[in-house]
Amino acid sequence: SARLEEVFAARVDDERLWHVAWSPSGRELATCGSDRNIRLWRQSPPDNAWALAATLEDGQSRTIRCVEWSPDGGLIAAASFDGTCAVWEAVAPPGGEAAAGLVWELVATLEGHENEVKGVAWGAEGKLLATCGRDRTVWVWERCDSDDFQCMAVLNRHTQDVKSVLFHPSGEVLFSASYDDTVRVWAAFDGDWYQLQELSLHTSTVWGLSLLNHDTLLSCGDDGALVVWRREPSGWGSDAERKWSPLGSVQGWHGGECMYSLDASHPRGWVATGGGDDALRIAGLVEGQRELQLLRQQQRQQQQQQQQ
C-alpha cells in the first residue's frame, strides 16, 4: 500500500485557501483564496525546501476562487468573486535574465460575467480560455496576444451556477459542471460553439471534472457520487461530435458526504478526490470495464477498515 508523506505546509494569515495548481513543469505551485492574492511557491536550493517565490497582489478585489497555469507556464489565469478573470504573465526582471516564474505582471482583466466567476480553464494549446460563474454562463475567450483576449462565445444553457469548466485536449470540446445537476458538453464547428450533449446522472450539484484520458471523463458532486463517462468509438462525423455515455458510478466514496473535487492522472491511472468528510482519497483506475470494478473493490476495503 502507498503512504503519503507531508513535505511542506504553510498557513497564510488564517485566510481560506480555495485552490491550488501545479505549474506544467511541476516545479512551482500556485495558491489562491480569500485574501485576494495569488502566491507562487517553489523549491529552493541547496536543500530543495519549499518557499514563497512571489505574491501577485492587487489584481482583483474579492476572493480568488480558482487559478490555472497556461500550458507553457508563462501565464496564470485567476477567477474571482469580483466578476473578473485576471491574467498574469511571467516577464523578465531587470537585466534581461530569464524570468523563471519569479516576476509577474498583470496583463489583462477579462470582464463580462454579471457576478462571481467560479472557474477557469486553458485549452491545450493555450490559445483558448474558458470561464464560468454564478450568472449561469460559460464564456470562451481567444487569446490573440498575451494581453489581448477576445470573447468568442457566451454559452447559456445551464439553469443554475456553473461550478467548473474543463477543455478536452483536442481543443474542440469543452465540459462544464453546474448546480443544475448536469454536465454539459460543448463543441466547436467553424469557430462557433454549441451544446453537443447534456449529461444527467448526478442527483445534485456537480462540483468537479477531470479527464483520465481522451475518452474517459470523471465527474463528482454533492450527491457523493463519482461518475465515469466514456466517449463512443469513432464513426461518422468529426471527432468532436462523438457522444458520451455513463459507464457507471461509485456511491459513498467519501462515506456519504459530498465530493467537492477530483483530479485524474493518466500515466499512473490514479484519481484523487476531496470530500466533505475532510478526507483526501486516492484510488487506482485502469482503462476499460475494470475501472469501476477496481473502484468498488477499494471502496469495500475502505468501508471494512472503517468498521474495524
C-alpha positions as CSV (number, residue, x, y, z in Angstrom):
1,S,0.0,0.0,0.0
2,A,1.1,3.6,-0.7
3,R,1.7,6.2,2.0
4,L,1.5,10.0,1.7
5,E,4.2,12.0,3.5
6,E,3.8,15.7,4.2
7,V,6.8,17.6,2.8
8,F,5.6,21.2,3.1
9,A,2.8,23.1,4.9
10,A,2.2,26.9,5.1
11,R,-0.6,28.9,6.7
12,V,-1.3,32.4,5.2
13,D,-2.9,34.7,7.8
14,D,-5.6,32.2,8.7
15,E,-7.3,33.0,5.3
16,R,-9.3,30.4,3.5
17,L,-7.4,28.6,0.7
18,W,-9.7,27.9,-2.2
19,H,-7.5,26.3,-4.9
20,V,-4.0,25.0,-5.7
21,A,-2.5,24.3,-9.1
22,W,0.8,22.8,-10.2
23,S,2.8,24.5,-13.0
24,P,3.3,22.5,-16.1
25,S,6.9,21.9,-15.1
26,G,5.9,20.6,-11.7
27,R,8.4,22.9,-10.0
28,E,6.0,25.6,-8.9
29,L,2.7,25.6,-7.0
30,A,0.1,28.4,-7.2
31,T,-2.4,29.0,-4.4
32,C,-5.3,31.4,-4.1
33,G,-8.0,32.2,-1.6
34,S,-10.0,34.8,0.4
35,D,-7.1,37.2,0.9
36,R,-7.4,38.2,-2.8
37,N,-3.8,37.3,-3.6
38,I,-2.1,34.6,-5.7
39,R,1.0,33.0,-4.1
40,L,3.6,31.1,-6.0
41,W,5.7,28.5,-4.2
42,R,8.8,26.7,-5.4
43,Q,11.7,24.6,-4.2
44,S,14.9,26.4,-3.5
45,P,18.5,25.1,-3.4
46,P,20.5,23.8,-1.7
47,D,18.1,21.6,0.2
48,N,15.1,22.0,-2.1
49,A,12.9,23.3,0.7
50,W,9.6,24.9,-0.4
51,A,9.4,28.6,0.0
52,L,7.3,31.6,-1.2
53,A,8.7,32.8,-4.5
54,A,6.2,35.6,-5.4
55,T,2.9,37.2,-4.4
56,L,0.6,38.5,-7.1
57,E,-1.3,41.3,-5.4
58,D,-4.0,43.9,-6.3
59,G,-5.3,42.2,-9.3
60,Q,-8.8,41.5,-8.0
61,S,-10.9,43.0,-5.2
62,R,-12.6,39.8,-3.8
63,T,-11.9,36.2,-3.1
64,I,-9.9,34.4,-5.9
65,R,-11.8,31.1,-6.4
66,C,-9.6,29.4,-9.0
67,V,-6.2,29.7,-10.5
68,E,-4.8,27.9,-13.6
69,W,-1.4,27.9,-15.5
70,S,-1.3,28.1,-19.2
71,P,0.2,25.0,-20.9
72,D,3.5,26.7,-21.4
73,G,3.6,28.0,-17.9
74,G,4.0,31.6,-19.0
75,L,0.5,32.8,-18.0
76,I,-1.7,32.4,-15.0
77,A,-5.5,33.0,-15.1
78,A,-7.4,33.7,-11.9
79,A,-11.2,33.6,-11.5
80,S,-12.6,35.9,-8.8
81,F,-15.8,36.6,-7.0
82,D,-15.5,40.2,-8.2
83,G,-16.7,39.0,-11.6
84,T,-13.4,39.2,-13.4
85,C,-10.7,36.8,-14.7
86,A,-7.2,38.3,-14.3
87,V,-4.4,37.1,-16.5
88,W,-0.8,37.4,-15.3
89,E,2.3,37.0,-17.4
90,A,5.8,36.0,-16.4
91,V,8.2,38.8,-17.5
92,A,12.0,39.1,-17.4
93,P,13.3,41.0,-14.4
94,P,15.7,44.0,-14.9
95,G,18.9,42.9,-16.5
96,G,17.1,40.6,-19.0
97,E,17.6,37.4,-17.2
98,A,15.2,34.5,-17.5
99,A,12.0,35.1,-15.5
100,A,11.9,31.6,-14.0
101,G,8.4,32.4,-12.9
102,L,9.5,34.9,-10.3
103,V,8.5,38.2,-11.8
104,W,4.8,38.6,-12.9
105,E,2.8,41.3,-14.4
106,L,-1.0,41.8,-14.7
107,V,-1.6,42.0,-18.4
108,A,-5.4,41.5,-18.8
109,T,-8.6,41.7,-16.9
110,L,-11.5,39.9,-18.6
111,E,-14.9,41.3,-17.8
112,G,-18.4,40.3,-18.8
113,H,-19.8,37.9,-16.2
114,E,-22.6,39.5,-14.1
115,N,-21.2,38.4,-10.8
116,E,-18.9,35.7,-9.2
117,V,-16.6,33.8,-11.6
118,K,-16.2,30.3,-10.2
119,G,-13.9,28.5,-12.6
120,V,-11.3,29.0,-15.4
121,A,-9.6,26.6,-17.7
122,W,-7.0,26.8,-20.6
123,G,-7.2,25.0,-23.8
124,A,-4.4,22.5,-24.6
125,E,-2.5,25.0,-26.9
126,G,-3.0,28.0,-24.6
127,K,-5.0,29.8,-27.3
128,L,-8.4,29.4,-25.7
129,L,-9.6,30.2,-22.2
130,A,-12.9,29.4,-20.6
131,T,-14.6,31.0,-17.6
132,C,-17.8,30.2,-15.8
133,G,-19.8,31.7,-13.0
134,R,-22.8,32.3,-10.8
135,D,-24.6,34.0,-13.7
136,R,-25.1,30.5,-15.2
137,T,-22.9,31.2,-18.3
138,V,-19.7,29.8,-19.8
139,W,-17.5,32.3,-21.7
140,V,-15.0,31.2,-24.3
141,W,-12.1,33.6,-24.9
142,E,-9.5,33.5,-27.7
143,R,-6.0,34.7,-26.8
144,C,-4.8,37.0,-29.6
145,D,-1.8,38.2,-27.7
146,S,-0.6,37.9,-24.1
147,D,-2.6,41.0,-23.2
148,D,-5.4,40.7,-25.7
149,F,-8.3,38.3,-25.3
150,Q,-11.5,38.3,-27.4
151,C,-14.8,36.7,-26.4
152,M,-15.7,34.0,-28.9
153,A,-18.9,32.8,-27.3
154,V,-21.2,33.1,-24.3
155,L,-22.8,29.7,-23.6
156,N,-26.0,29.9,-21.6
157,R,-27.8,26.6,-21.5
158,H,-27.2,25.9,-17.8
159,T,-30.1,26.8,-15.4
160,Q,-28.0,27.3,-12.3
161,D,-24.5,28.4,-11.2
162,V,-21.7,26.9,-13.2
163,K,-19.0,25.5,-10.9
164,S,-16.2,24.4,-13.2
165,V,-15.0,24.1,-16.8
166,L,-12.6,21.7,-18.5
167,F,-11.2,21.6,-22.0
168,H,-10.7,18.3,-23.9
169,P,-7.1,18.0,-25.1
170,S,-8.4,18.2,-28.7
171,G,-9.4,21.9,-28.0
172,E,-12.7,21.4,-29.8
173,V,-14.7,20.1,-26.8
174,L,-15.4,21.9,-23.6
175,F,-17.1,20.5,-20.4
176,S,-19.0,22.4,-17.7
177,A,-20.3,21.3,-14.4
178,S,-23.2,23.0,-12.7
179,Y,-25.5,23.5,-9.7
180,D,-28.3,22.3,-12.0
181,D,-27.0,18.7,-11.5
182,T,-25.7,18.4,-15.1
183,V,-22.5,18.2,-17.1
184,R,-22.8,20.0,-20.4
185,V,-20.6,19.1,-23.4
186,W,-19.9,21.9,-25.8
187,A,-18.3,21.5,-29.3
188,A,-16.9,24.0,-31.8
189,F,-17.6,24.0,-35.5
190,D,-16.0,26.6,-37.8
191,G,-15.4,28.8,-34.7
192,D,-19.0,28.6,-33.4
193,W,-19.6,26.9,-30.1
194,Y,-22.8,24.9,-29.4
195,Q,-24.1,22.4,-26.9
196,L,-23.4,18.9,-28.1
197,Q,-24.8,17.0,-25.1
198,E,-26.3,17.2,-21.6
199,L,-25.0,14.5,-19.2
200,S,-27.6,13.8,-16.5
201,L,-26.8,11.1,-13.9
202,H,-25.9,13.1,-10.8
203,T,-28.8,13.9,-8.4
204,S,-27.3,17.1,-7.0
205,T,-24.7,19.8,-7.8
206,V,-21.8,18.7,-9.9
207,W,-18.6,20.1,-8.5
208,G,-15.6,18.7,-10.3
209,L,-14.5,17.3,-13.6
210,S,-11.3,15.5,-14.8
211,L,-10.2,13.5,-17.8
212,L,-8.4,10.2,-17.2
213,N,-7.6,10.0,-21.0
214,H,-9.1,11.4,-24.2
215,D,-12.1,9.0,-24.0
216,T,-12.8,8.8,-20.2
217,L,-14.3,11.7,-18.2
218,L,-14.8,11.7,-14.5
219,S,-17.3,13.8,-12.6
220,C,-18.1,14.2,-8.9
221,G,-20.8,16.1,-6.9
222,D,-22.8,16.9,-3.9
223,D,-24.6,13.5,-4.2
224,G,-21.3,11.9,-3.2
225,A,-21.1,10.0,-6.5
226,L,-18.0,9.5,-8.7
227,V,-19.3,9.0,-12.3
228,V,-17.3,7.6,-15.1
229,W,-18.3,8.6,-18.6
230,R,-17.0,7.0,-21.8
231,R,-16.9,8.5,-25.3
232,E,-18.4,6.4,-28.1
233,P,-16.0,4.9,-30.7
234,S,-15.1,6.8,-33.8
235,G,-17.6,6.7,-36.6
236,W,-19.4,9.1,-38.8
237,G,-18.8,12.8,-38.2
238,S,-16.0,14.7,-36.6
239,D,-14.1,13.6,-33.5
240,A,-15.6,16.5,-31.6
241,E,-19.1,15.2,-32.3
242,R,-18.6,11.8,-30.6
243,K,-21.2,11.4,-27.8
244,W,-20.5,10.5,-24.1
245,S,-22.4,7.9,-22.1
246,P,-22.1,6.7,-18.4
247,L,-20.0,3.7,-17.8
248,G,-21.3,3.7,-14.2
249,S,-20.8,5.3,-10.8
250,V,-19.5,4.7,-7.3
251,Q,-21.6,6.0,-4.4
252,G,-20.5,6.8,-0.9
253,W,-16.8,7.1,-1.8
254,H,-16.5,9.7,1.0
255,G,-18.8,8.0,3.4
256,G,-22.0,9.5,2.0
257,E,-20.5,13.1,2.2
258,C,-20.3,15.3,-0.9
259,M,-17.3,15.1,-3.2
260,Y,-16.0,18.6,-4.0
261,S,-13.1,17.9,-6.3
262,L,-11.1,15.3,-8.2
263,D,-8.1,15.0,-10.4
264,A,-7.0,12.1,-12.5
265,S,-3.5,11.1,-13.5
266,H,-3.4,9.2,-16.8
267,P,0.2,7.9,-16.6
268,R,-0.4,6.4,-13.2
269,G,-4.1,5.6,-13.6
270,W,-4.8,7.3,-10.2
271,V,-7.7,9.6,-9.2
272,A,-7.5,11.8,-6.1
273,T,-10.7,13.1,-4.6
274,G,-11.6,15.6,-1.8
275,G,-14.8,15.4,0.1
276,G,-17.0,16.7,2.9
277,D,-15.6,14.0,5.3
278,D,-12.4,16.1,5.5
279,A,-10.5,13.4,3.7
280,L,-8.3,13.1,0.6
281,R,-8.8,9.7,-1.0
282,I,-6.6,8.2,-3.8
283,A,-7.8,5.3,-5.9
284,G,-6.2,3.3,-8.8
285,L,-8.0,3.3,-12.1
286,V,-7.4,1.1,-15.1
287,E,-8.9,1.5,-18.6
288,G,-11.9,-0.4,-19.8
289,Q,-14.6,-2.2,-17.8
290,R,-12.3,-2.9,-14.8
291,E,-12.4,0.9,-13.9
292,L,-15.5,0.6,-11.8
293,Q,-14.7,-2.9,-10.5
294,L,-11.4,-1.7,-9.1
295,L,-13.1,1.4,-7.6
296,R,-15.8,-0.6,-5.9
297,Q,-13.3,-3.2,-4.6
298,Q,-11.3,-0.4,-3.0
299,Q,-14.5,1.2,-1.6
300,R,-15.4,-2.1,0.1
301,Q,-11.9,-2.4,1.6
302,Q,-12.2,1.2,2.8
303,Q,-15.6,0.5,4.4
304,Q,-14.3,-2.6,6.1
305,Q,-11.3,-0.7,7.6
306,Q,-13.7,1.9,9.0
307,Q,-15.8,-0.7,10.7
308,Q,-12.8,-2.3,12.4
